Amino acid sequence: MIQTEIVKQAIALCFTSGGKVAEYLWKKLSGRRDERRLRSDPVALEAAVRRLAAEDPAVARELRELVGSMLEMSHTRPRIVPRSPNLYDRVGAQAQLTGTGVVVLSGPSGVGKTALAEHFGMRSDSAYPDGALLIDLGDHRDGPGAPLRISQVREAVLQALGVEPKLVTSGAGELKAQYNAFLTPLRLLLVFDSVENVRDLQALVPPAPMSLVLVLTEGAPDELVTQYPRHVPLSRLEEGADRMLLEAIAGTGLLTADPDGTHEVLVECDRFPATVVAAAIAARQRAALATRPLKLLAEELRGGRALGPVSAAFDRVLAGLPQRELDVCRLLSEIPGPSFTHDAAAAVAGCEPFEVLAELVHLQSVFFVTEEPGKRLRLTKQARQALTRAGHLPKGEGLPRLVGFHRTRAVQADHWKMPGGRLRLYDQTLPKDTRPLDLARGQDPVDLLVAEIPVYRALAEPAHYAGLHRELTQICGALEIVGLHRGHPRELVEINKWGIASAEALGDVALQLRTIGQQARLYSLLQEFSRAEVEFGRVRELLHRLESPETETNRQLRASLWEFRGLYHRERGQYTEAATCFFEALTISRTLGGLPFRGQGLHARMLANVLVPLGDLAGALQLLEEAESKTDTGNNRDLAQVWLVRAKVLSRGSTASARQALDLLPEVWRLVAPTGSDQYDLEIAEALGDAAWYCGNFELARHHWSGVWQRLQAVRHPRAGGVHAKIINGLPPLVTR
């Protein structure tokens, strides 16, 4: 292998530098009948030298010494010198730029293709001993789309490799033959920038099996990556690398002085390298004139301010978009949320999902659309800024489509998860042409809603001000199942406040009561009791305006409002007041006759739950019998909650009953786990700790409580202190009655 490399390097030196290596070889090969052909054919010369070295070991040794001395003296090997010392991230991409062959490196202008190739060329110096050179094909054509002057490129490559201009052949055919013959034996890194099509590249990739050719292109046409399938697409920087790049250019002091402004600028730059560089330069220019240059720059960027050539490049891309893609881009700008799915994009565009795929693919290739985790997409800040500069403002047709799309999905998910037995006061009607909800195998519809919570949060305010009150209250009503099965009270509070405003705009008193009651419930779970009390005050005032309070639906509504009030007192540790409220709810629910209504089983279980800390274990057990008899046996979530309260009762009886609780609680977990209702994990774990304590297994009890405390403490939940007190002090013996 070493001898093969020496021979290749010797042949390369013969046809470039000449010198002692050439003199030595021509002397050894003089007098042969094929000497003339050897002097013009590198492949034939290499074969002849290999045979010579194999026959005479002294030749191999002498060649090694001559080649080594020539390489040490050589100053003609081309090298790529990075124009900028700053390169952050791109570790994964660099790992793919190795070996030999052809690698296509694609991405929009400014994404950092050239910088990556330059730094790779510098770092891989030893891997390509015959040199590295970068040729910008844009310098050899009269503008984008113009024909490439291929012969000119070949001449530039040969001369960069040390061939004297007078020795470069003039005819196109002869030049091609010389180009291929000269490059074939070399081990070279050859970078072609601004590649537009596969035809140009086919004419320039040499038959050099030991070399690596990097192809830098913006669009990566299908025929290009089909011909050369090693494809490395470049997109945004990894999170954190953008700040490192900004700091390297703008300076640490500027960023440290204004952390909020730094964050805002980075948000507007969207982790796009060229934009970060331009923003850093602009911030430095403003530093002498303003106390918070980064804050001001962020405001300028939000308003569509151009950042020199970087913004001009995006403006050119926008101007060159086909009308259909421009329309899609403008409609996507009406999506207020942080990201969207392909289906949501189709809904906004007013078409079928398959009809918008091609547009999204191209918009992504020019960094107008970027991919987010979970197969989600987002319109980039650069696209929004370019639209603003060009005056392509939203026309308002996209928002109603988007709200309608999310309304439909939310209502469908609500009915799929809980088809009956749940009180729904929002309008449940959907358009006649609504298709069934398409869920993947095993997918829980609640998870579909949870994934869209940031979108709902961003969508709620503009939906309200757009007068989409019916659709917004439908979304808020359907999202109640997220609170029941997954939690997320903080996000739901922010969404729900606009749902309350829209319910008021509709003038529907019952809907207002339900939505405000839900808001009070959410504030109670967040331990924000003063805010919950304000909402309960609004409920008391509205109840006087409720017409026909004794109808079946309104009785369910009134029972739910007592339930929410009971939860408020339970969260405050006011168990006597909670018991009073749950008893009122149960009294109303009993008049509804049990199933299919969930209320009686639900409220009997809730009342039993607060009787446990009050010490009324017998009363709790009696209520649990009622709760289980009025709970749908197919509803594992509700049944698991009944068993959980029963375990709490058992753990506070005798040691023997506490052991029964320890056996029962894993069954509770088994029931609830398949339902996806993970917000009960902590309650079950804490109950396991309580049961273990009353069994006398204090170590196991503290183990369970510690797990609960760690999760609560991580989010600074107010209940963390009470659980920590259990770990330190244990549980006192309970007096039952």
C-alpha positions in Angstrom: 0.0 0.0 0.0 2.8 2.4 0.9 4.6 1.6 -2.4 1.4 2.2 -4.3 1.1 5.7 -2.7 4.8 6.5 -3.5 4.3 5.5 -7.1 1.2 7.7 -7.4 3.0 10.7 -5.9 6.0 10.1 -8.2 3.7 10.1 -11.3 2.0 13.3 -10.0 5.4 15.0 -9.5 6.5 14.0 -13.0 3.6 15.8 -14.6 3.6 18.9 -12.3 6.9 19.8 -10.7 9.3 17.6 -12.7 12.6 17.9 -11.0 14.7 15.1 -9.6 11.8 12.6 -9.6 11.1 13.1 -13.3 14.9 13.0 -14.2 15.3 9.7 -12.3 12.3 8.0 -13.9 13.0 9.1 -17.5 16.6 7.9 -17.0 15.3 4.5 -15.8 12.8 4.2 -18.6 14.8 5.7 -21.5 15.3 3.5 -24.6 12.0 1.7 -24.3 9.9 1.4 -27.4 6.9 3.0 -25.6 8.9 5.9 -24.0 7.0 8.5 -26.1 3.6 7.2 -24.9 4.8 7.1 -21.3 5.7 10.7 -21.4 2.1 11.7 -22.3 0.1 9.0 -20.5 0.1 9.0 -16.7 -1.8 5.7 -16.4 0.7 3.9 -18.6 3.6 5.5 -16.8 2.2 4.4 -13.4 1.9 0.8 -14.6 5.5 0.8 -15.9 6.9 2.3 -12.7 5.0 -0.2 -10.6 6.6 -3.1 -12.5 10.0 -1.5 -12.2 9.7 -1.0 -8.5 8.4 -4.6 -8.0 11.4 -6.0 -10.0 14.1 -3.9 -8.3 13.6 -3.0 -4.6 16.3 -0.4 -4.9 14.1 1.6 -7.3 11.3 1.6 -4.7 13.7 2.8 -2.0 15.3 5.5 -4.1 11.8 6.7 -5.3 10.7 7.0 -1.7 13.6 9.2 -0.8 13.3 11.4 -3.9 9.5 11.9 -3.4 9.9 12.7 0.2 12.6 15.3 -0.5 10.5 16.8 -3.3 7.4 17.1 -1.2 9.3 18.8 1.6 10.7 21.4 -0.9 7.4 21.8 -2.8 5.6 25.1 -2.4 3.1 24.6 -5.3 0.6 22.3 -3.6 -2.7 24.2 -3.5 -4.3 24.7 -0.1 -7.6 26.0 0.9 -7.4 28.8 3.5 -10.7 29.6 5.3 -11.7 33.2 4.9 -13.3 33.3 8.3 -11.9 31.6 11.5 -15.5 31.1 12.8 -17.1 27.7 12.3 -19.4 26.4 14.9 -21.5 23.2 14.9 -21.5 21.1 11.7 -19.9 18.2 13.4 -22.3 15.7 11.9 -21.9 17.2 8.4 -18.1 17.2 8.6 -18.1 13.5 9.6 -19.8 12.7 6.2 -17.2 14.7 4.2 -14.5 12.0 4.2 -13.0 9.4 1.9 -13.1 9.6 -1.8 -15.7 10.0 -4.6 -18.3 12.8 -4.9 -20.3 14.3 -2.0 -23.1 16.9 -2.7 -23.3 19.6 0.0 -26.6 21.5 -0.4 -28.3 24.3 1.3 -29.5 27.9 0.6 -27.1 30.7 0.1 -25.6 31.8 3.4 -26.1 28.5 5.2 -22.4 28.0 5.5 -21.5 25.5 2.7 -18.4 27.3 1.6 -17.2 27.9 5.1 -17.7 24.2 6.0 -15.8 23.1 2.8 -12.9 25.6 3.6 -12.5 24.4 7.2 -12.8 20.8 6.1 -10.1 21.4 3.5 -7.8 22.9 6.2 -8.4 20.1 8.7 -8.0 17.3 6.2 -4.7 18.5 4.9 -2.8 15.2 5.5 -5.6 13.1 3.9 -5.1 14.7 0.5 -1.3 15.0 0.0 -1.6 16.4 -3.6 -3.5 19.5 -2.4 -6.9 21.0 -2.0 -8.5 23.7 -4.1 -11.9 25.5 -4.3 -13.2 26.6 -7.6 -16.3 28.9 -7.7 -18.1 28.1 -10.9 -20.0 31.4 -10.6 -16.8 33.0 -11.7 -16.9 31.1 -14.9 -20.4 31.9 -16.1 -22.1 35.2 -17.0 -24.7 35.0 -14.3 -27.1 32.5 -12.8 -28.4 30.0 -15.4 -25.9 31.1 -18.0 -23.7 28.4 -19.7 -20.6 27.3 -17.8 -17.3 27.9 -19.5 -16.1 24.4 -18.8 -12.7 24.7 -20.6 -12.0 27.8 -18.5 -12.6 25.8 -15.3 -10.4 23.0 -16.5 -7.6 25.4 -17.2 -8.0 27.0 -13.8 -7.8 23.6 -12.1 -4.7 22.6 -14.0 -2.9 25.9 -13.4 -3.8 25.8 -9.7 -2.1 22.3 -9.6 1.1 23.7 -11.0 0.8 23.2 -14.7 2.4 26.1 -16.6 -0.1 28.0 -18.8 2.0 27.3 -21.9 1.7 23.6 -21.3 -2.1 23.6 -21.1 -3.6 22.4 -24.4 -5.9 24.6 -26.3 -8.4 22.3 -28.0 -11.5 21.4 -25.9 -11.1 17.7 -26.6 -7.4 17.6 -25.9 -7.9 19.8 -22.8 -10.5 17.3 -21.5 -8.1 14.4 -22.1 -5.2 16.3 -20.4 -7.5 17.3 -17.4 -8.6 13.7 -16.8 -5.1 12.2 -17.3 -3.5 14.7 -15.0 -6.0 14.4 -12.2 -6.4 10.6 -12.3 -3.3 9.6 -10.2 -3.7 12.4 -7.7 -5.1 12.2 -4.2 -6.8 15.6 -4.1 -9.6 17.5 -2.5 -11.5 19.3 -5.2 -14.3 21.7 -4.2 -16.7 23.1 -6.8 -18.9 25.9 -5.5 -22.1 27.3 -7.2 -22.9 24.1 -9.0 -26.2 24.5 -10.9 -26.8 21.3 -12.7 -25.6 17.7 -13.2 -24.3 18.3 -16.8 -21.6 20.8 -15.6 -20.5 18.5 -12.9 -20.3 15.5 -15.1 -17.8 17.4 -17.3 -15.6 18.4 -14.3 -15.5 15.3 -12.0 -12.2 13.6 -12.9 -11.7 9.8 -13.0 -9.6 10.1 -9.9 -10.4 7.2 -7.5 -8.1 8.5 -4.7 -9.6 12.1 -4.7 -12.7 13.6 -3.0 -14.9 16.0 -4.9 -17.2 18.3 -2.9 -20.1 19.8 -4.8 -21.7 22.9 -3.3 -25.1 23.7 -4.6 -28.2 25.6 -3.4 -31.1 23.6 -4.7 -29.7 20.0 -5.0 -31.7 19.1 -8.2 -33.1 15.6 -8.3 -30.9 14.6 -11.2 -27.8 15.8 -9.3 -28.4 13.7 -6.2 -29.6 10.8 -8.3 -26.2 10.8 -10.2 -24.2 11.5 -7.0 -26.3 10.0 -4.1 -23.9 11.0 -1.3 -25.9 14.0 -0.2 -25.3 16.2 2.9 -28.0 18.8 3.2 -27.2 21.8 5.5 -29.8 23.8 7.4 -29.8 25.8 10.6 -27.1 25.7 13.2 -27.6 23.6 16.3 -29.1 25.4 19.3 -26.4 27.3 21.1 -24.0 27.4 18.1 -25.7 30.6 17.0 -24.9 32.4 20.2 -21.3 31.2 20.0 -21.0 32.7 16.5 -22.7 35.9 17.5 -20.4 36.3 20.5 -17.3 35.6 18.4 -18.0 38.5 16.1 -20.0 41.0 18.3 -17.9 40.4 21.5 -18.8 38.9 24.8 -19.3 42.3 26.5 -22.1 43.3 24.2 -24.0 40.1 24.8 -23.5 40.1 28.5 -24.8 43.6 28.8 -28.1 42.8 27.2 -29.1 39.1 27.6 -32.8 39.8 26.6 -31.7 41.7 23.5 -29.3 38.9 22.7 -32.1 36.4 22.9 -34.4 38.5 20.7 -31.8 39.0 18.0 -31.0 35.2 17.9 -34.7 34.5 17.6 -34.9 36.8 14.6 -31.8 35.3 13.1 -33.4 31.8 13.3 -30.0 30.1 13.7 -29.1 30.9 10.1 -25.3 31.5 9.9 -25.1 34.3 7.4 -27.9 36.2 9.3 -26.1 35.8 12.6 -22.9 37.1 11.1 -24.7 40.1 9.6 -26.6 40.8 12.8 -23.3 40.7 14.8 -21.7 43.2 12.5 -24.8 45.5 12.7 -24.9 45.2 16.5 -21.2 46.3 16.7 -21.9 49.3 14.5 -24.8 50.4 16.8 -22.9 49.8 20.0 -21.4 53.3 20.0 -24.7 55.0 19.4 -27.2 53.1 21.6 -27.2 51.7 25.1 -29.0 48.6 24.0 -28.0 48.0 20.4 -29.1 44.4 20.4 -32.6 45.2 21.6 -33.0 47.9 18.9 -31.6 45.6 16.2 -34.2 43.0 17.1 -37.0 45.5 16.7 -35.6 46.5 13.3 -35.4 42.9 12.2 -39.0 42.3 13.3 -40.0 45.3 11.2 -38.4 43.8 8.1 -35.1 45.6 8.1 -32.6 44.3 5.6 -29.2 43.0 6.6 -27.3 43.8 3.5 -26.4 41.0 1.0 -28.0 38.3 3.3 -31.4 39.8 3.2 -31.0 40.7 -0.5 -30.4 37.0 -1.2 -33.7 36.1 0.5 -35.5 38.9 -1.4 -34.2 37.5 -4.7 -35.5 34.0 -3.7 -38.9 35.5 -2.8 -39.1 37.4 -6.1 -38.3 34.3 -8.0 -40.9 32.1 -6.4 -43.7 30.8 -8.7 -47.1 32.4 -7.9 -48.4 29.3 -6.2 -45.4 29.0 -3.9 -45.6 32.7 -3.1 -49.3 32.4 -2.2 -48.5 29.4 0.0 -45.7 31.3 1.7 -48.0 34.3 2.3 -50.7 32.1 3.7 -48.3 30.3 6.0 -47.3 33.7 7.4 -50.8 33.9 8.9 -50.0 31.0 11.2 -49.3 32.6 14.6 -48.1 29.5 16.3 -44.5 28.3 16.7 -44.9 25.5 14.2 -47.4 23.6 12.0 -48.0 20.2 10.5 -48.2 19.4 6.8 -51.9 18.9 7.2 -52.3 22.3 8.8 -50.3 23.9 6.0 -52.7 22.3 3.5 -55.7 23.6 5.5 -54.3 27.1 5.4 -53.6 26.9 1.7 -57.2 25.6 1.1 -56.2 22.4 -0.6 -55.6 18.7 -0.1 -52.4 17.7 1.8 -50.9 16.1 -1.3 -51.4 19.3 -3.3 -49.1 21.4 -1.1 -46.2 18.9 -0.7 -44.1 20.1 -3.7 -44.4 23.7 -2.6 -43.3 22.9 1.0 -40.3 20.8 -0.3 -39.0 23.7 -2.4 -39.7 26.3 0.3 -37.7 24.2 2.7 -34.8 23.9 0.2 -34.5 27.7 0.1 -34.9 28.1 3.9 -38.2 29.7 3.8 -39.6 26.7 5.7 -37.6 24.8 8.2 -38.2 21.4 10.0 -38.9 21.3 13.7 -38.9 18.2 16.0 -41.8 15.8 15.7 -42.1 16.2 11.9 -43.4 19.7 12.2 -42.6 22.7 10.1 -42.2 26.5 10.6 -42.0 29.5 8.3 -38.6 31.0 9.0 -38.0 34.5 10.2 -36.1 35.3 7.0 -39.2 34.4 5.0 -41.4 36.6 7.1 -39.0 39.5 6.9 -38.7 39.1 3.1 -42.5 39.1 2.8 -42.7 42.2 4.9 -40.1 44.0 2.8 -41.9 43.0 -0.4 -45.3 44.2 1.0 -46.9 40.7 0.8 -49.0 41.2 3.9 -51.5 38.6 5.1 -55.0 39.0 3.6 -56.8 37.3 6.4 -58.1 34.2 4.5 -55.6 31.8 6.1 -56.6 32.3 9.8 -60.2 31.2 9.6 -59.1 28.1 7.7 -56.5 27.3 10.3 -58.9 27.8 13.2 -61.5 25.7 11.5 -58.9 22.9 11.0 -57.8 22.8 14.6 -61.4 23.1 15.8 -62.4 20.0 13.8 -59.4 18.0 15.0 -60.0 19.0 18.7 -63.7 18.1 18.6 -63.0 14.8 16.9 -60.3 13.9 19.4 -62.6 14.8 22.3 -65.4 12.5 21.0 -62.9 9.7 20.1 -61.4 9.7 23.6 -64.6 10.1 25.6 -67.5 9.2 23.3 -70.2 9.6 25.9 -71.0 10.5 29.5 -69.1 13.8 29.6 -70.8 17.1 29.9 -70.2 19.2 26.8 -71.8 22.6 26.5 -69.9 23.8 23.5 -71.4 23.5 20.0 -70.4 20.0 18.8 -71.5 20.4 15.2 -68.9 20.1 12.4 -69.0 20.8 8.7 -70.9 18.2 6.7 -67.9 17.3 4.6 -65.7 16.5 7.7 -63.6 13.4 7.3 -63.0 10.9 10.1 -60.0 11.6 12.3 -57.0 9.7 11.0 -54.9 8.3 13.8 -51.9 6.1 13.6 -52.1 2.6 15.1 -52.0 2.9 18.9 -52.1 6.7 18.9 -54.0 8.4 21.7 -56.1 11.3 20.5 -55.2 13.3 23.6 -51.6 13.2 22.5 -52.7 14.8 19.2 -54.1 17.7 21.2 -51.1 17.9 23.5 -48.8 18.3 20.5 -50.8 21.3 19.4 -51.0 23.1 22.7 -48.4 25.8 21.7 -50.4 26.4 18.5 -53.7 26.7 20.4 -52.1 29.1 22.8 -50.8 31.3 20.0 -54.0 31.0 18.0 -56.5 31.8 20.8 -56.1 35.6 20.9 -56.1 36.3 17.1 -59.1 33.9 16.7 -61.0 35.9 19.3 -60.3 39.2 17.7 -61.1 37.8 14.3 -64.6 37.0 15.6 -64.2 33.3 15.4 -66.0 32.9 18.8 -67.9 29.7 18.0 -64.8 27.9 16.8 -62.7 29.1 19.7 -65.2 27.9 22.3 -65.3 24.6 20.6 -61.5 24.3 20.9 -61.6 25.2 24.6 -64.4 22.8 25.3 -62.7 20.0 23.6 -59.4 20.7 25.4 -61.0 19.9 28.7 -59.9 16.3 28.1 -56.3 17.4 28.0 -56.7 18.7 31.6 -58.4 15.4 32.6 -55.9 13.1 31.1 -52.5 15.0 30.8 -52.7 18.1 33.0 -51.0 21.1 31.4 -53.0 23.6 33.5 -50.7 26.6 32.9 -51.1 26.4 29.1 -54.8 25.7 29.3 -55.4 28.8 31.5 -53.8 31.0 28.8 -56.0 29.5 26.1 -59.1 29.4 28.2 -59.1 33.1 29.0 -59.8 33.9 25.3 -62.4 31.1 25.3 -64.2 32.9 28.2 -64.1 36.2 26.2 -65.6 34.4 23.1 -68.3 32.7 25.2 -69.3 36.2 26.5 -69.4 37.5 23.0 -71.8 34.6 22.1 -74.0 35.5 25.0 -74.3 31.8 26.0 -74.7 31.9 29.9 -74.4 28.1 30.3 -71.2 28.0 28.2 -69.8 31.0 30.1 -70.4 29.2 33.4 -68.7 26.0 32.2 -65.7 27.8 30.8 -65.2 30.1 33.8 -65.7 27.2 36.2 -63.0 25.3 34.3 -60.7 28.3 34.6 -61.3 28.4 38.4 -60.5 24.6 38.5 -57.2 25.2 36.6 -56.2 28.1 38.9 -56.9 25.8 41.9 -54.6 23.1 40.5 -52.0 25.8 40.0 -52.4 26.8 43.7 -53.3 30.3 42.5 -56.2 30.5 44.9 -56.8 34.3 44.7 -57.4 34.1 41.0 -59.6 31.0 41.4 -61.7 33.0 43.9 -62.2 35.8 41.4 -63.5 33.3 38.8 -65.8 31.7 41.4 -67.2 35.1 42.1 -68.1 35.5 38.4 -69.8 32.1 38.5 -72.0 33.2 41.4 -73.1 36.3 39.5 -73.8 34.4 36.3 -75.8 31.6 38.0 -78.6 34.2 38.6 -78.9 34.6 34.8 -79.1 30.9 34.0 -82.5 30.1 32.6 -84.2 26.8 33.5 -81.6 25.7 36.0 -83.5 22.4 36.6 -83.1 21.0 33.1 -81.0 17.8 32.9 -78.1 19.6 31.2 -78.2 22.5 33.7 -78.3 20.2 36.7 -75.1 18.6 35.3 -73.6 22.0 34.9 -74.5 23.1 38.5 -73.1 19.8 39.9 -69.8 20.4 38.0 -69.5 23.9 39.4 -69.9 22.5 43.0 -67.3 19.9 42.0 -64.8 22.6 40.9 -65.4 24.5 44.1 -64.8 21.3 46.1 -61.5 20.8 44.3 -60.5 24.4 45.2 -61.0 23.6 48.9 -59.3 20.2 48.6 -56.2 21.8 47.1 -56.1 24.3 50.0 -56.4 21.5 52.5 -59.8 22.6 53.6 -61.3 19.2 53.7 -64.5 20.0 55.6 -65.4 22.7 53.1 -64.5 20.4 50.2 -66.7 17.7 51.6 -69.6 20.1 51.8 -69.1 21.1 48.1 -68.7 17.5 46.9 -71.8 16.5 48.8 -73.8 19.2 47.0 -72.5 18.0 43.7 -73.4 14.4 44.6 -76.9 15.3 45.7 -77.6 16.9 42.3 -75.9 14.0 40.4 -78.1 11.5 42.2 -81.2 13.1 40.7 -79.8 12.3 37.2 -80.1 8.6 37.7 -76.5 7.5 37.4 -75.2 6.0 34.2 -74.7 7.0 31.4 -74.0 10.2 33.4 -70.5 10.1 35.1 -71.5 12.6 37.8 -72.8 10.3 40.5 -69.8 7.9 40.4 -67.4 10.8 40.0 -68.8 12.9 42.9 -69.2 9.9 45.3 -65.5 9.1 44.8 -64.5 12.7 45.2 -66.4 13.0 48.5 -64.9 9.7 49.7 -61.4 11.0 48.9 -61.8 14.0 51.3 -63.4 12.0 54.0 -60.2 9.9 54.3 -58.0 12.8 55.7 -61.1 13.7 57.9 -60.9 10.2 59.4 -64.3 9.0 58.3 -63.1 5.7 56.7 -66.4 3.9 57.1 -68.3 6.7 55.3 -65.6 6.8 52.6 -65.9 3.0 52.0 -69.7 3.3 51.7 -69.4 6.1 49.2 -66.8 4.0 47.2 -69.4 1.2 46.9 -71.8 3.7 45.4 -69.0 5.2 43.2 -68.0 1.8 41.7 -71.6 0.8 41.1 -72.1 4.0 39.1 -68.9 3.9 37.1 -68.8 2.4 33.7 -66.8 -0.9 33.9 -65.2 -0.1 30.5 -63.9 3.2 31.8 -60.6 2.1 33.3 -59.5 5.6 34.2 -62.5 6.4 36.4 -62.4 2.9 37.8 -58.8 3.2 38.7 -59.5 6.5 40.6 -62.1 4.6 42.7 -59.6 1.9 43.5 -57.0 4.5 44.3 -59.2 6.1 47.0 -60.0 2.6 48.3 -56.3 2.0 48.7 -56.0 5.3 50.7 -58.8 4.1 53.0 -57.2 0.7 53.5 -53.7 2.2 54.2 -55.2 4.1 57.1 -56.9 1.2 58.8 -54.9 -1.7 60.3 -51.5 -3.0 59.3 -53.2 -5.8 57.5 -55.4 -3.5 55.5 -52.4 -1.3 54.7 -50.8 -4.5 53.2 -54.0 -4.9 51.1 -53.5 -1.3 49.9 -49.9 -2.1 48.8 -51.3 -5.0 46.8 -54.1 -3.0 45.3 -52.1 0.1 44.2 -50.1 -1.8 41.5 -53.5 -2.9 40.1 -54.5 0.8 40.0 -51.4 1.5 38.0 -52.2 -1.4 35.6 -55.6 0.0 35.0 -54.7 3.6 34.4 -51.5 3.2 32.4 -53.1 2.1 29.1 -55.5 5.1 29.3 -52.5 7.5 29.0 -53.7 9.5 32.0 -50.2 10.1 33.4 -51.2 12.9 35.7 -52.1 10.3 38.4 -48.6 8.9 38.6 -47.6 11.1 41.5 -50.8 10.5 43.4 -50.4 6.8 43.1 -46.7 6.9 44.1 -47.5 9.0 47.1 -50.3 6.6 48.1 -47.8 3.7 47.8 -45.6 5.6 50.2 -48.4 6.1 52.7 -49.4 2.4 52.5 -45.8 1.3 53.0 -45.5 3.6 56.1 -48.6 2.1 57.8 -47.2 -1.3 57.0 -44.1 -0.4 59.0 -41.8 -0.3 55.9 -40.4 3.2 56.5 -37.6 2.8 54.0 -39.9 1.9 51.2 -42.3 4.7 52.1 -39.5 7.3 52.0 -38.3 5.8 48.7 -41.8 6.5 47.1 -42.1 9.9 48.7 -38.6 10.9 47.5 -39.5 10.2 43.9 -42.7 12.3 44.2 -40.8 15.1 45.9 -38.1 15.2 43.3 -40.6 15.6 40.5 -42.6 18.3 42.3 -39.5 20.1 43.4 -38.1 20.2 39.8 -41.1 22.3 38.7 -41.3 24.2 42.0 -44.8 22.8 42.7 -46.3 24.1 46.0 -47.1 20.6 47.2 -43.4 19.7 47.2 -43.1 21.1 50.8 -45.8 18.8 52.2 -44.2 15.7 50.6 -40.8 16.7 51.9 -42.3 17.0 55.4 -43.5 13.4 55.1 -39.9 12.3 54.2 -38.5 14.0 57.3 -41.3 13.4 59.8 -43.2 10.4 58.5 -47.0 10.1 59.1 -48.7 10.5 62.4 -51.2 7.8 63.5 -54.7 8.6 62.3 -57.7 8.6 64.5 -60.6 7.0 62.7 -64.3 7.4 63.5 
